[in-house]
Amino acid sequence: MKTAIKVIAILFTLLILGIIGIVIFIFSMVDQGAKIIVEQGGTYAMGVETTVDSMDLSLTQGTVEMDGLNIANPEGFSTPNFFTLATTNARVDLESVGSDTVIIPEVRLLGIGVTLDKGQDPSNYNQILENLARFESGESKPADPSAQGKNVVIKSLILEDINIYVANMPGVSLLAGDVAINIPQIELQNIGEEESMKAGDIFNLVIKTVLAAAVEAGGGIIPGDVLGELGNGLAGLSSLSDMGVDVISDLNLDEAMGQITEQITEQVGEQLDDATQDIQKAVDDVTDDLDSTIDDATDKLKGIFGGNKDEP
């Protein structure tokens, strides 16, 4: 009898351990699946390799933690990354997990780094902006349309401790690794409410937000031509308000794009006006000289042939 009880106890223990193992395996597969969705969504939208160090989902508590997101530079740049994100914390509405659209009440992105590298032509930020334009236009297609996961609605997306770095930039005295601009916090609300968004769309939104913040806060620190290039690139993309996203920040991100573009247009117009005036002056000078030369030549010819210089 005792032997039978021991056997049952052992079998029960093995069953419990087996169930725990299956649960751990399922959860690890969920973590791995979410990690792959983020990486593929970022790579698709940005046009460069996107990697995540670790992902931890708790289906019982409805929480997500992600560490070490890196968006690589386009090929050929000396700096290793265009975008880095230290930590992400999110809360998920568990009731929405089984539906077509996952509701996420809050996401916090902590410790964002963006490096603006002008070491090549075009620069890394120009190449990234061109990739985003292709993404928005639908010109670029994902290898697997289902790889980006479900649609998401994010009620509040908070970007904290945003650091903008510059590299290989003429006229800037900052050393590589020095922070050019620090932006404490930006909050975006109602993401995905008006138009459906997947992983790639969220990457597009975050990058546009950070670059628009760099334009708004970078005056006097980042060279004007770089701000102009950023503004022009952003002006070719859909604005945050067009996406139905509300911005809570001291920075006027949508206005920053319009303002910098308007400034560039005004500067180009002024330069064209100045160039036109210079050209007209040069033409007038040449015309005056030519008239004077013709008059002198006519007088000499009249003198040679005995004509009256005063006669026409």
C-alpha positions in Angstrom: 0.0 0.0 0.0 2.8 2.4 0.9 4.6 1.5 -2.3 1.4 2.4 -4.3 1.0 5.7 -2.5 4.7 6.6 -3.2 4.2 5.7 -6.9 1.1 7.9 -7.1 2.9 10.7 -5.3 5.8 10.5 -7.7 3.5 10.4 -10.7 1.6 13.4 -9.4 4.8 15.3 -8.8 6.0 14.5 -12.3 2.6 15.6 -13.7 2.9 18.9 -11.9 6.5 19.4 -13.1 5.4 18.5 -16.6 2.6 21.1 -16.5 4.9 23.7 -15.1 7.4 22.9 -17.9 4.7 23.1 -20.5 3.6 26.5 -19.1 7.2 27.8 -19.1 7.7 26.6 -22.6 4.5 28.3 -23.8 5.4 31.5 -22.1 8.9 31.4 -23.6 7.4 30.9 -27.0 5.1 33.9 -26.4 8.1 36.0 -25.4 10.1 34.8 -28.5 7.1 35.5 -30.8 6.6 39.0 -29.5 10.4 39.6 -29.8 10.3 38.5 -33.5 7.2 40.7 -34.2 9.0 43.8 -32.8 12.2 43.1 -34.7 10.5 42.4 -38.0 8.2 45.4 -37.7 11.2 47.7 -37.0 13.2 46.3 -39.9 10.3 46.6 -42.3 9.5 50.2 -41.4 13.1 51.5 -40.9 14.8 49.6 -43.8 17.7 48.6 -41.5 18.2 45.8 -39.0 16.3 46.0 -35.8 17.1 43.8 -32.8 15.8 43.3 -29.3 17.9 41.9 -26.4 15.1 40.4 -24.3 11.3 40.4 -24.1 9.2 39.3 -21.1 5.4 39.0 -21.3 3.3 38.2 -18.3 -0.1 36.9 -19.5 -1.4 36.7 -16.0 -0.6 40.2 -15.0 -0.9 41.8 -18.5 2.5 43.4 -18.5 5.3 43.6 -21.1 9.0 44.4 -20.5 11.5 44.8 -23.3 15.2 45.6 -22.9 17.8 46.6 -25.4 16.1 47.6 -28.6 18.6 48.7 -31.3 18.0 50.1 -34.8 21.2 49.8 -36.8 22.7 52.5 -39.0 22.6 52.1 -42.8 25.8 50.5 -44.1 29.0 52.5 -44.1 28.6 54.7 -41.0 31.2 54.6 -38.2 28.6 54.9 -35.4 27.0 51.5 -34.6 23.4 52.5 -34.2 20.9 55.1 -35.4 18.4 54.5 -32.5 18.7 52.8 -29.2 16.1 52.2 -26.5 17.1 51.0 -23.0 13.8 49.7 -21.5 10.1 49.5 -22.4 7.3 48.9 -19.9 3.7 48.3 -21.0 0.3 47.3 -19.7 -2.0 45.2 -21.8 -5.8 44.9 -21.6 -6.0 41.1 -21.3 -9.6 41.0 -22.5 -8.5 42.4 -25.9 -5.6 39.9 -26.4 -7.9 37.4 -28.2 -9.4 40.1 -30.5 -8.2 41.6 -33.8 -7.0 44.7 -32.0 -5.0 44.7 -28.8 -5.7 47.5 -26.4 -2.6 48.9 -24.5 -3.5 51.4 -21.8 0.1 52.6 -21.4 3.6 52.2 -22.8 6.7 53.8 -21.4 9.9 54.1 -23.5 12.8 54.8 -21.1 16.2 56.0 -22.3 16.1 56.8 -26.0 19.2 57.6 -27.9 19.3 58.9 -31.5 22.6 59.6 -33.4 22.6 62.0 -36.3 25.6 61.0 -38.4 26.6 63.1 -41.3 29.7 61.0 -42.1 28.3 60.0 -45.6 26.2 61.5 -48.3 23.3 61.0 -47.8 23.5 61.1 -44.0 22.1 58.3 -41.8 19.0 60.4 -40.9 18.3 61.2 -44.5 18.4 57.5 -45.5 16.1 56.6 -42.6 13.6 59.3 -43.5 13.6 58.1 -47.1 12.9 54.6 -45.9 10.0 55.8 -43.8 8.6 57.7 -46.8 8.7 54.4 -48.8 7.1 52.7 -45.8 4.3 55.2 -45.6 3.7 55.2 -49.4 3.4 51.4 -49.4 6.2 51.1 -51.8 8.1 48.8 -49.5 6.3 45.5 -48.8 6.9 43.2 -45.8 8.2 39.7 -46.6 5.4 38.3 -44.5 2.3 40.5 -44.0 1.4 38.7 -40.8 4.8 39.1 -39.3 3.9 42.5 -37.8 1.3 41.0 -35.5 -2.2 42.4 -34.6 -3.4 45.9 -34.8 -2.8 47.9 -31.6 -4.4 50.9 -29.9 -2.2 52.6 -27.4 -4.0 55.1 -25.1 -0.8 56.7 -23.8 2.8 56.4 -25.2 5.3 58.1 -23.0 8.9 58.8 -24.3 11.2 59.6 -21.4 14.9 60.7 -21.3 15.4 61.3 -25.1 19.1 62.0 -25.9 20.1 63.3 -29.3 23.8 62.8 -30.3 25.6 64.2 -33.4 28.6 62.6 -35.2 30.9 63.5 -38.1 29.3 66.9 -38.3 31.3 69.9 -39.5 31.1 73.0 -37.2 30.0 71.0 -34.1 32.5 70.9 -31.3 30.8 68.0 -29.4 32.9 64.9 -29.0 31.4 61.5 -30.1 29.2 60.3 -27.3 28.4 63.7 -26.0 24.7 64.5 -25.6 23.7 67.4 -27.9 20.1 67.7 -26.7 18.2 66.1 -23.9 14.4 66.1 -24.0 12.9 64.9 -20.7 9.5 63.7 -21.8 6.9 63.6 -24.6 3.5 61.9 -24.4 1.5 60.7 -27.3 -2.2 59.8 -26.8 -4.9 57.9 -28.8 -2.5 56.0 -31.0 -4.4 53.8 -33.5 -7.8 55.2 -32.6 -8.4 56.7 -36.1 -6.3 54.4 -38.3 -5.1 50.9 -37.6 -1.5 50.5 -36.5 0.8 47.6 -36.3 4.4 47.2 -35.1 6.0 49.0 -38.1 3.6 51.9 -37.8 4.5 52.4 -34.1 8.2 52.5 -35.1 7.4 55.1 -37.8 5.5 57.2 -35.2 8.2 57.1 -32.6 11.0 58.0 -35.0 9.1 60.9 -36.4 8.3 62.2 -33.0 11.9 62.1 -31.8 13.3 63.7 -35.0 10.6 66.4 -34.9 11.6 67.1 -31.3 15.3 67.4 -32.4 14.2 70.0 -35.0 12.2 72.0 -32.4 14.9 71.8 -29.6 18.0 71.8 -31.8 18.2 75.5 -32.7 21.7 76.9 -31.9 23.1 73.5 -31.2 22.5 71.4 -34.3 23.7 73.1 -37.6 21.0 74.8 -39.6 21.5 72.7 -42.7 21.0 69.6 -40.7 17.8 71.0 -39.2 16.7 71.9 -42.7 17.3 68.4 -44.0 15.4 66.9 -41.0 12.5 69.4 -41.6 12.3 68.6 -45.3 12.3 64.9 -44.7 9.6 65.1 -42.0 7.5 67.4 -44.2 7.2 64.6 -46.7 5.7 62.3 -44.1 2.3 62.3 -42.5 2.1 64.6 -39.5 1.2 63.4 -36.0 -2.1 65.2 -36.1 -2.9 63.6 -39.5 -2.5 60.3 -37.8 -5.0 61.3 -35.2 -2.3 61.4 -32.4 -2.5 63.9 -29.6 0.8 65.3 -28.4 1.4 66.4 -24.8 4.7 68.3 -24.7 6.3 71.7 -24.4 7.5 71.2 -28.0 5.2 72.0 -30.9 6.2 69.0 -33.0 3.8 69.4 -35.9 4.5 73.1 -36.0 8.3 72.4 -35.9 8.1 70.6 -39.2 6.1 73.4 -40.8 8.2 76.2 -39.3 11.6 74.8 -40.5 10.2 74.1 -44.0 8.8 77.7 -44.1 12.1 79.1 -43.0 14.0 77.1 -45.7 11.5 78.3 -48.3 12.0 81.9 -47.2 15.8 81.6 -47.2 15.8 80.0 -50.7 13.5 82.8 -51.9 15.8 85.5 -50.5 18.8 83.8 -52.1 17.1 83.7 -55.5 16.1 87.4 -55.2 19.7 88.3 -54.4 21.0 86.1 -57.2 18.5 87.7 -59.7 19.6 91.2 -58.6 23.3 90.3 -59.1 22.6 88.8 -62.5 20.6 91.9 -63.6 23.4 94.2 -62.4 26.0 92.1 -64.3 23.8 92.3 -67.5 23.5 96.1 -67.1 27.2 96.5 -66.6 28.0 94.4 -69.6 25.4 96.3 -71.7 26.8 99.7 -70.7 30.4 98.5 -71.5 29.2 97.1 -74.8 27.4 100.4 -75.7 30.5 102.4 -74.9 32.7 100.0 -76.9 30.4 100.3 -79.9 30.4 104.1 -79.7 34.2 104.2 -79.5 34.5 101.9 -82.5 32.1 103.9 -84.6 34.0 107.1 -83.9 37.2 105.5 -85.0 35.7 104.1 -88.2 34.3 107.5 -89.1 37.7 109.0 -88.5 39.3 106.5 -90.8 36.9 107.0 -93.7 36.7 110.8 -93.2 33.2 110.9 -91.9 31.8 113.4 -89.5 31.9 111.9 -86.1 28.9 113.9 -85.0 26.7 112.5 -87.8 24.8 109.3 -86.9 
